[in-house]
Amino acid sequence: MATKLFIGSLAWTTTDDSLRDFFATVGTVSSANVIVDRDTNRSKGFGFVEMSSDEEAKKAIDELNGKELDGRAIVVNEARPREERPRDGGGGGGNRY
């Protein structure tokens, strides 16, 4: 079973490919995604990497947490499940006529 990792403190210049290559040094990477702002297409400074096994994910955390990637010391943790947010239409407030 693949284990998803949260990667924080990424440099703005980090790409999916550079993230994948960095994590490939410790195991088989199933996927690597830098999260980008949909309006500016600029990195939000974090991403996710999915390793092919729990053992490789643990090795990635142990060996790569705090290591430098593209000039920044990155944070590597096991990703938590996404929290569901209420879908109330959100935003705004303001006066409605």
Number of C-alpha atoms within 10 A of each C-alpha: 8 17 18 23 22 16 24 20 17 24 18 15 12 19 19 15 12 16 22 21 14 16 21 15 12 17 16 17 23 15 16 22 18 23 17 16 10 9 6 8 9 13 18 17 18 19 23 22 26 23 27 17 17 14 13 20 26 18 15 23 19 12 14 21 16 15 12 15 17 15 11 15 16 19 18 24 18 17 15 9 7 6 6 6 6 7 6 6 6 7 6 6 6 6 5 4 3
